[in-house]
Amino acid sequence: MIEHSLGQYMAATLAGIFTIDIALPLVLERTNIMYKMEKGLMLAANINKEIAINFVKTERISLAAVNEPGQCVFAERPDDIKDLAKTPKDCGYKVKQLSTTHAFHSHMTDCILDEFEIRFIH
């Protein structure tokens, strides 16, 4: 099974790595901890990975996901990603801000890793 984000917990449960009694509290704990992060934005763009990487090199942005060829997601602080939103649009790419409260799958999640690891172990 291949999955990402919250789907990893489902895949691990279906594969017998976790029981539902272990997976569900982990997902809830992860959610609670993630809301301690600084707010951020995510931006989807119809753009391939190679081109997306070039935008990341020129801005303070994380390439949060490559969902499929030609579809990438950027994540960062609101002021930084708003600057990026102009750049792909100016180059003719379709861009859409995602309905999220935080910049998931980015370096902004690093601040919660230690706390989640401690809770995961216990």
MODELLER restraints for C-alpha pairs under 7 A, 6 or more apart:
rsr = mdl.restraints
at = mdl.atoms
rsr.add(forms.Gaussian(group=physical.xy_distance, feature=features.Distance(at['CA:1:A'], at['CA:11:A']), mean=6.25, stdev=0.5))
rsr.add(forms.Gaussian(group=physical.xy_distance, feature=features.Distance(at['CA:3:A'], at['CA:11:A']), mean=6.72, stdev=0.5))
rsr.add(forms.Gaussian(group=physical.xy_distance, feature=features.Distance(at['CA:9:A'], at['CA:23:A']), mean=6.21, stdev=0.5))
rsr.add(forms.Gaussian(group=physical.xy_distance, feature=features.Distance(at['CA:12:A'], at['CA:18:A']), mean=5.88, stdev=0.5))
rsr.add(forms.Gaussian(group=physical.xy_distance, feature=features.Distance(at['CA:13:A'], at['CA:19:A']), mean=5.59, stdev=0.5))
rsr.add(forms.Gaussian(group=physical.xy_distance, feature=features.Distance(at['CA:13:A'], at['CA:20:A']), mean=6.34, stdev=0.5))
rsr.add(forms.Gaussian(group=physical.xy_distance, feature=features.Distance(at['CA:13:A'], at['CA:23:A']), mean=6.83, stdev=0.5))
rsr.add(forms.Gaussian(group=physical.xy_distance, feature=features.Distance(at['CA:26:A'], at['CA:120:A']), mean=6.82, stdev=0.5))
rsr.add(forms.Gaussian(group=physical.xy_distance, feature=features.Distance(at['CA:30:A'], at['CA:116:A']), mean=6.63, stdev=0.5))
rsr.add(forms.Gaussian(group=physical.xy_distance, feature=features.Distance(at['CA:33:A'], at['CA:112:A']), mean=6.58, stdev=0.5))
rsr.add(forms.Gaussian(group=physical.xy_distance, feature=features.Distance(at['CA:34:A'], at['CA:112:A']), mean=6.78, stdev=0.5))
rsr.add(forms.Gaussian(group=physical.xy_distance, feature=features.Distance(at['CA:37:A'], at['CA:109:A']), mean=6.79, stdev=0.5))
rsr.add(forms.Gaussian(group=physical.xy_distance, feature=features.Distance(at['CA:39:A'], at['CA:77:A']), mean=6.88, stdev=0.5))
rsr.add(forms.Gaussian(group=physical.xy_distance, feature=features.Distance(at['CA:39:A'], at['CA:101:A']), mean=5.97, stdev=0.5))
rsr.add(forms.Gaussian(group=physical.xy_distance, feature=features.Distance(at['CA:39:A'], at['CA:102:A']), mean=4.67, stdev=0.5))
rsr.add(forms.Gaussian(group=physical.xy_distance, feature=features.Distance(at['CA:39:A'], at['CA:103:A']), mean=6.87, stdev=0.5))
rsr.add(forms.Gaussian(group=physical.xy_distance, feature=features.Distance(at['CA:40:A'], at['CA:76:A']), mean=5.54, stdev=0.5))
rsr.add(forms.Gaussian(group=physical.xy_distance, feature=features.Distance(at['CA:40:A'], at['CA:77:A']), mean=4.49, stdev=0.5))
rsr.add(forms.Gaussian(group=physical.xy_distance, feature=features.Distance(at['CA:40:A'], at['CA:78:A']), mean=5.35, stdev=0.5))
rsr.add(forms.Gaussian(group=physical.xy_distance, feature=features.Distance(at['CA:40:A'], at['CA:101:A']), mean=6.12, stdev=0.5))
rsr.add(forms.Gaussian(group=physical.xy_distance, feature=features.Distance(at['CA:40:A'], at['CA:102:A']), mean=4.08, stdev=0.5))
rsr.add(forms.Gaussian(group=physical.xy_distance, feature=features.Distance(at['CA:40:A'], at['CA:103:A']), mean=4.37, stdev=0.5))
rsr.add(forms.Gaussian(group=physical.xy_distance, feature=features.Distance(at['CA:41:A'], at['CA:75:A']), mean=5.68, stdev=0.5))
rsr.add(forms.Gaussian(group=physical.xy_distance, feature=features.Distance(at['CA:41:A'], at['CA:76:A']), mean=5.74, stdev=0.5))
rsr.add(forms.Gaussian(group=physical.xy_distance, feature=features.Distance(at['CA:41:A'], at['CA:77:A']), mean=6.13, stdev=0.5))
rsr.add(forms.Gaussian(group=physical.xy_distance, feature=features.Distance(at['CA:41:A'], at['CA:78:A']), mean=5.47, stdev=0.5))
rsr.add(forms.Gaussian(group=physical.xy_distance, feature=features.Distance(at['CA:41:A'], at['CA:81:A']), mean=6.83, stdev=0.5))
rsr.add(forms.Gaussian(group=physical.xy_distance, feature=features.Distance(at['CA:41:A'], at['CA:100:A']), mean=6.49, stdev=0.5))
rsr.add(forms.Gaussian(group=physical.xy_distance, feature=features.Distance(at['CA:41:A'], at['CA:101:A']), mean=6.52, stdev=0.5))
rsr.add(forms.Gaussian(group=physical.xy_distance, feature=features.Distance(at['CA:41:A'], at['CA:102:A']), mean=5.61, stdev=0.5))
rsr.add(forms.Gaussian(group=physical.xy_distance, feature=features.Distance(at['CA:41:A'], at['CA:103:A']), mean=5.00, stdev=0.5))
rsr.add(forms.Gaussian(group=physical.xy_distance, feature=features.Distance(at['CA:42:A'], at['CA:73:A']), mean=6.61, stdev=0.5))
rsr.add(forms.Gaussian(group=physical.xy_distance, feature=features.Distance(at['CA:42:A'], at['CA:74:A']), mean=5.54, stdev=0.5))
rsr.add(forms.Gaussian(group=physical.xy_distance, feature=features.Distance(at['CA:42:A'], at['CA:75:A']), mean=4.37, stdev=0.5))
rsr.add(forms.Gaussian(group=physical.xy_distance, feature=features.Distance(at['CA:42:A'], at['CA:76:A']), mean=6.77, stdev=0.5))
rsr.add(forms.Gaussian(group=physical.xy_distance, feature=features.Distance(at['CA:42:A'], at['CA:97:A']), mean=6.02, stdev=0.5))
rsr.add(forms.Gaussian(group=physical.xy_distance, feature=features.Distance(at['CA:42:A'], at['CA:98:A']), mean=5.46, stdev=0.5))
rsr.add(forms.Gaussian(group=physical.xy_distance, feature=features.Distance(at['CA:42:A'], at['CA:100:A']), mean=6.76, stdev=0.5))
rsr.add(forms.Gaussian(group=physical.xy_distance, feature=features.Distance(at['CA:42:A'], at['CA:103:A']), mean=5.64, stdev=0.5))
rsr.add(forms.Gaussian(group=physical.xy_distance, feature=features.Distance(at['CA:43:A'], at['CA:73:A']), mean=5.46, stdev=0.5))
rsr.add(forms.Gaussian(group=physical.xy_distance, feature=features.Distance(at['CA:43:A'], at['CA:74:A']), mean=5.10, stdev=0.5))
rsr.add(forms.Gaussian(group=physical.xy_distance, feature=features.Distance(at['CA:43:A'], at['CA:75:A']), mean=6.37, stdev=0.5))
rsr.add(forms.Gaussian(group=physical.xy_distance, feature=features.Distance(at['CA:43:A'], at['CA:95:A']), mean=6.87, stdev=0.5))
rsr.add(forms.Gaussian(group=physical.xy_distance, feature=features.Distance(at['CA:43:A'], at['CA:96:A']), mean=5.67, stdev=0.5))
rsr.add(forms.Gaussian(group=physical.xy_distance, feature=features.Distance(at['CA:43:A'], at['CA:97:A']), mean=4.36, stdev=0.5))
rsr.add(forms.Gaussian(group=physical.xy_distance, feature=features.Distance(at['CA:43:A'], at['CA:98:A']), mean=5.58, stdev=0.5))
rsr.add(forms.Gaussian(group=physical.xy_distance, feature=features.Distance(at['CA:44:A'], at['CA:72:A']), mean=5.76, stdev=0.5))
rsr.add(forms.Gaussian(group=physical.xy_distance, feature=features.Distance(at['CA:44:A'], at['CA:73:A']), mean=4.31, stdev=0.5))
rsr.add(forms.Gaussian(group=physical.xy_distance, feature=features.Distance(at['CA:44:A'], at['CA:74:A']), mean=6.38, stdev=0.5))
rsr.add(forms.Gaussian(group=physical.xy_distance, feature=features.Distance(at['CA:44:A'], at['CA:95:A']), mean=5.75, stdev=0.5))
rsr.add(forms.Gaussian(group=physical.xy_distance, feature=features.Distance(at['CA:44:A'], at['CA:96:A']), mean=5.24, stdev=0.5))
rsr.add(forms.Gaussian(group=physical.xy_distance, feature=features.Distance(at['CA:44:A'], at['CA:97:A']), mean=6.22, stdev=0.5))
rsr.add(forms.Gaussian(group=physical.xy_distance, feature=features.Distance(at['CA:44:A'], at['CA:98:A']), mean=6.65, stdev=0.5))
rsr.add(forms.Gaussian(group=physical.xy_distance, feature=features.Distance(at['CA:45:A'], at['CA:71:A']), mean=5.82, stdev=0.5))
rsr.add(forms.Gaussian(group=physical.xy_distance, feature=features.Distance(at['CA:45:A'], at['CA:72:A']), mean=5.49, stdev=0.5))
rsr.add(forms.Gaussian(group=physical.xy_distance, feature=features.Distance(at['CA:45:A'], at['CA:73:A']), mean=6.23, stdev=0.5))
rsr.add(forms.Gaussian(group=physical.xy_distance, feature=features.Distance(at['CA:45:A'], at['CA:93:A']), mean=6.73, stdev=0.5))
rsr.add(forms.Gaussian(group=physical.xy_distance, feature=features.Distance(at['CA:45:A'], at['CA:94:A']), mean=5.73, stdev=0.5))
rsr.add(forms.Gaussian(group=physical.xy_distance, feature=features.Distance(at['CA:45:A'], at['CA:95:A']), mean=4.41, stdev=0.5))
rsr.add(forms.Gaussian(group=physical.xy_distance, feature=features.Distance(at['CA:45:A'], at['CA:96:A']), mean=6.42, stdev=0.5))
rsr.add(forms.Gaussian(group=physical.xy_distance, feature=features.Distance(at['CA:46:A'], at['CA:70:A']), mean=5.31, stdev=0.5))
rsr.add(forms.Gaussian(group=physical.xy_distance, feature=features.Distance(at['CA:46:A'], at['CA:71:A']), mean=4.61, stdev=0.5))
rsr.add(forms.Gaussian(group=physical.xy_distance, feature=features.Distance(at['CA:46:A'], at['CA:72:A']), mean=6.56, stdev=0.5))
rsr.add(forms.Gaussian(group=physical.xy_distance, feature=features.Distance(at['CA:46:A'], at['CA:93:A']), mean=6.01, stdev=0.5))
rsr.add(forms.Gaussian(group=physical.xy_distance, feature=features.Distance(at['CA:46:A'], at['CA:94:A']), mean=5.48, stdev=0.5))
rsr.add(forms.Gaussian(group=physical.xy_distance, feature=features.Distance(at['CA:46:A'], at['CA:95:A']), mean=6.63, stdev=0.5))
rsr.add(forms.Gaussian(group=physical.xy_distance, feature=features.Distance(at['CA:47:A'], at['CA:70:A']), mean=4.53, stdev=0.5))
rsr.add(forms.Gaussian(group=physical.xy_distance, feature=features.Distance(at['CA:47:A'], at['CA:71:A']), mean=5.30, stdev=0.5))
rsr.add(forms.Gaussian(group=physical.xy_distance, feature=features.Distance(at['CA:47:A'], at['CA:72:A']), mean=6.10, stdev=0.5))
rsr.add(forms.Gaussian(group=physical.xy_distance, feature=features.Distance(at['CA:47:A'], at['CA:93:A']), mean=6.63, stdev=0.5))
rsr.add(forms.Gaussian(group=physical.xy_distance, feature=features.Distance(at['CA:48:A'], at['CA:69:A']), mean=5.69, stdev=0.5))
rsr.add(forms.Gaussian(group=physical.xy_distance, feature=features.Distance(at['CA:48:A'], at['CA:70:A']), mean=3.96, stdev=0.5))
rsr.add(forms.Gaussian(group=physical.xy_distance, feature=features.Distance(at['CA:48:A'], at['CA:71:A']), mean=6.06, stdev=0.5))
rsr.add(forms.Gaussian(group=physical.xy_distance, feature=features.Distance(at['CA:48:A'], at['CA:72:A']), mean=6.70, stdev=0.5))
rsr.add(forms.Gaussian(group=physical.xy_distance, feature=features.Distance(at['CA:49:A'], at['CA:66:A']), mean=6.65, stdev=0.5))
rsr.add(forms.Gaussian(group=physical.xy_distance, feature=features.Distance(at['CA:49:A'], at['CA:70:A']), mean=6.98, stdev=0.5))
rsr.add(forms.Gaussian(group=physical.xy_distance, feature=features.Distance(at['CA:49:A'], at['CA:72:A']), mean=6.64, stdev=0.5))
rsr.add(forms.Gaussian(group=physical.xy_distance, feature=features.Distance(at['CA:56:A'], at['CA:62:A']), mean=6.46, stdev=0.5))
rsr.add(forms.Gaussian(group=physical.xy_distance, feature=features.Distance(at['CA:56:A'], at['CA:63:A']), mean=6.70, stdev=0.5))
rsr.add(forms.Gaussian(group=physical.xy_distance, feature=features.Distance(at['CA:59:A'], at['CA:84:A']), mean=6.93, stdev=0.5))
rsr.add(forms.Gaussian(group=physical.xy_distance, feature=features.Distance(at['CA:60:A'], at['CA:80:A']), mean=6.28, stdev=0.5))
rsr.add(forms.Gaussian(group=physical.xy_distance, feature=features.Distance(at['CA:61:A'], at['CA:74:A']), mean=6.57, stdev=0.5))
rsr.add(forms.Gaussian(group=physical.xy_distance, feature=features.Distance(at['CA:61:A'], at['CA:75:A']), mean=6.10, stdev=0.5))
rsr.add(forms.Gaussian(group=physical.xy_distance, feature=features.Distance(at['CA:61:A'], at['CA:76:A']), mean=5.35, stdev=0.5))
rsr.add(forms.Gaussian(group=physical.xy_distance, feature=features.Distance(at['CA:61:A'], at['CA:80:A']), mean=6.91, stdev=0.5))
rsr.add(forms.Gaussian(group=physical.xy_distance, feature=features.Distance(at['CA:61:A'], at['CA:81:A']), mean=6.60, stdev=0.5))
rsr.add(forms.Gaussian(group=physical.xy_distance, feature=features.Distance(at['CA:62:A'], at['CA:74:A']), mean=5.58, stdev=0.5))
rsr.add(forms.Gaussian(group=physical.xy_distance, feature=features.Distance(at['CA:62:A'], at['CA:75:A']), mean=5.20, stdev=0.5))
rsr.add(forms.Gaussian(group=physical.xy_distance, feature=features.Distance(at['CA:62:A'], at['CA:76:A']), mean=6.17, stdev=0.5))
rsr.add(forms.Gaussian(group=physical.xy_distance, feature=features.Distance(at['CA:62:A'], at['CA:106:A']), mean=5.49, stdev=0.5))
rsr.add(forms.Gaussian(group=physical.xy_distance, feature=features.Distance(at['CA:62:A'], at['CA:107:A']), mean=6.82, stdev=0.5))
rsr.add(forms.Gaussian(group=physical.xy_distance, feature=features.Distance(at['CA:63:A'], at['CA:73:A']), mean=6.10, stdev=0.5))
rsr.add(forms.Gaussian(group=physical.xy_distance, feature=features.Distance(at['CA:63:A'], at['CA:74:A']), mean=4.64, stdev=0.5))
rsr.add(forms.Gaussian(group=physical.xy_distance, feature=features.Distance(at['CA:63:A'], at['CA:75:A']), mean=6.46, stdev=0.5))
rsr.add(forms.Gaussian(group=physical.xy_distance, feature=features.Distance(at['CA:64:A'], at['CA:73:A']), mean=5.41, stdev=0.5))
rsr.add(forms.Gaussian(group=physical.xy_distance, feature=features.Distance(at['CA:64:A'], at['CA:74:A']), mean=5.15, stdev=0.5))
rsr.add(forms.Gaussian(group=physical.xy_distance, feature=features.Distance(at['CA:64:A'], at['CA:75:A']), mean=5.71, stdev=0.5))
rsr.add(forms.Gaussian(group=physical.xy_distance, feature=features.Distance(at['CA:64:A'], at['CA:105:A']), mean=4.89, stdev=0.5))
rsr.add(forms.Gaussian(group=physical.xy_distance, feature=features.Distance(at['CA:64:A'], at['CA:106:A']), mean=5.37, stdev=0.5))
rsr.add(forms.Gaussian(group=physical.xy_distance, feature=features.Distance(at['CA:65:A'], at['CA:72:A']), mean=5.66, stdev=0.5))
rsr.add(forms.Gaussian(group=physical.xy_distance, feature=features.Distance(at['CA:65:A'], at['CA:73:A']), mean=5.05, stdev=0.5))
rsr.add(forms.Gaussian(group=physical.xy_distance, feature=features.Distance(at['CA:66:A'], at['CA:72:A']), mean=4.46, stdev=0.5))
rsr.add(forms.Gaussian(group=physical.xy_distance, feature=features.Distance(at['CA:66:A'], at['CA:73:A']), mean=6.43, stdev=0.5))
rsr.add(forms.Gaussian(group=physical.xy_distance, feature=features.Distance(at['CA:75:A'], at['CA:81:A']), mean=6.85, stdev=0.5))
rsr.add(forms.Gaussian(group=physical.xy_distance, feature=features.Distance(at['CA:75:A'], at['CA:103:A']), mean=4.86, stdev=0.5))
rsr.add(forms.Gaussian(group=physical.xy_distance, feature=features.Distance(at['CA:75:A'], at['CA:104:A']), mean=6.83, stdev=0.5))
rsr.add(forms.Gaussian(group=physical.xy_distance, feature=features.Distance(at['CA:75:A'], at['CA:106:A']), mean=6.02, stdev=0.5))
rsr.add(forms.Gaussian(group=physical.xy_distance, feature=features.Distance(at['CA:76:A'], at['CA:103:A']), mean=5.43, stdev=0.5))
rsr.add(forms.Gaussian(group=physical.xy_distance, feature=features.Distance(at['CA:85:A'], at['CA:95:A']), mean=6.89, stdev=0.5))
rsr.add(forms.Gaussian(group=physical.xy_distance, feature=features.Distance(at['CA:89:A'], at['CA:95:A']), mean=6.40, stdev=0.5))
